[in-house]
């Protein structure tokens, strides 16, 4: 086996995700999206507070 073919086999094994199909059941998409929305709104609020002089 060459280095390239063994690296390819390793990457294919990692990309397939093993037995679970790549899905993580512990992450709820609504909680993740809600957390991202809150974080972005907080960053927007902070940005508008620092830009009062414009």
C-alpha positions as CSV (number, residue, x, y, z in Angstrom):
1,X,0.0,0.0,0.0
2,X,1.3,3.4,-0.8
3,X,1.1,6.4,1.4
4,X,-1.5,8.1,-0.8
5,X,-3.9,5.1,-0.8
6,X,-3.6,4.6,2.9
7,X,-4.3,8.3,3.5
8,X,-7.3,8.0,1.1
9,X,-8.7,5.0,3.0
10,X,-8.3,6.9,6.3
11,X,-10.1,9.9,5.0
12,X,-13.0,7.9,3.6
13,X,-13.4,6.1,6.9
14,X,-13.5,9.5,8.8
15,X,-15.9,11.0,6.3
16,X,-18.3,8.1,6.4
17,X,-18.8,8.7,10.2
18,X,-18.7,5.1,11.2
19,X,-21.9,3.4,12.3
20,X,-24.0,6.6,13.1
21,X,-24.2,8.1,9.6
22,X,-22.6,11.4,10.7
23,X,-25.6,12.6,12.8
24,X,-25.2,13.7,16.4
25,X,-28.4,13.2,18.3
26,X,-27.3,15.3,21.2
27,X,-27.4,18.5,19.2
28,X,-30.9,19.9,18.9
29,X,-31.2,22.1,15.8
30,X,-33.6,24.5,17.5
31,X,-31.3,25.1,20.5
32,X,-28.3,25.5,18.2
33,X,-30.2,28.0,15.9
34,X,-31.6,29.9,18.9
35,X,-28.2,30.2,20.5
36,X,-26.7,31.5,17.3
37,X,-29.5,34.0,16.9
38,X,-29.1,35.2,20.5
39,X,-25.3,35.5,20.0
40,X,-25.7,37.5,16.8
41,X,-28.3,39.8,18.3
42,X,-26.0,40.4,21.2
43,X,-23.1,41.2,18.9
44,X,-25.5,43.6,16.9
45,X,-26.5,45.3,20.1
46,X,-22.8,45.7,21.2
47,X,-21.9,47.1,17.8
48,X,-24.7,49.7,17.9
49,X,-23.6,50.8,21.4
50,X,-20.1,51.5,20.2
51,X,-21.2,53.4,17.1
52,X,-23.2,56.1,18.8
53,X,-21.2,59.0,17.4
54,X,-22.2,58.3,13.7
